[in-house]
Amino acid sequence: MQQNYASVSTRIRAVIIDGIALMIVIYSATQLFEAIGQVHDVVRIATFILLFLLYEPILVSFFGATIGHFLMISWLSVSLMKLKISI
């Protein structure tokens, strides 16, 4: 059986989309902290570090892929499901 893998350019586009999504999440957290008012700097730093470190593990564990990989590489799983295997 032939394996179909995403090209390097597709994977790079997925990483760029993930970076943009992560920036949007961090910006949203910043706006939330501004709406709350006085938030201690340690809480801000810890939140941003946790968002950065846990972005991929949380999305992959709950949804099976990050946003970028879902948008750019999901066509691979669809094409693999369409393969007919004869026994």
SULFEN-V423479 format. One record per pair of residues at least 24 apart in sequence whose C-alpha atoms are under 7 Angstrom apart, sorted by the first residue. I is the first residue (numbers start at 1). GAP is how many residues later the second one is. D is the distance in whole Angstrom. If there is no record, write none. Layout:
# SULFEN-V423479
i->[I & I]
gap->[GAP & GAP]
d->[D & D]
This chain:
# SULFEN-V423479
i->[4 & 6 & 10 & 14 & 14 & 14 & 15 & 17 & 18 & 18 & 18]
gap->[72 & 67 & 62 & 54 & 55 & 58 & 53 & 51 & 48 & 49 & 50]
d->[7 & 7 & 6 & 4 & 5 & 6 & 6 & 5 & 7 & 6 & 5]
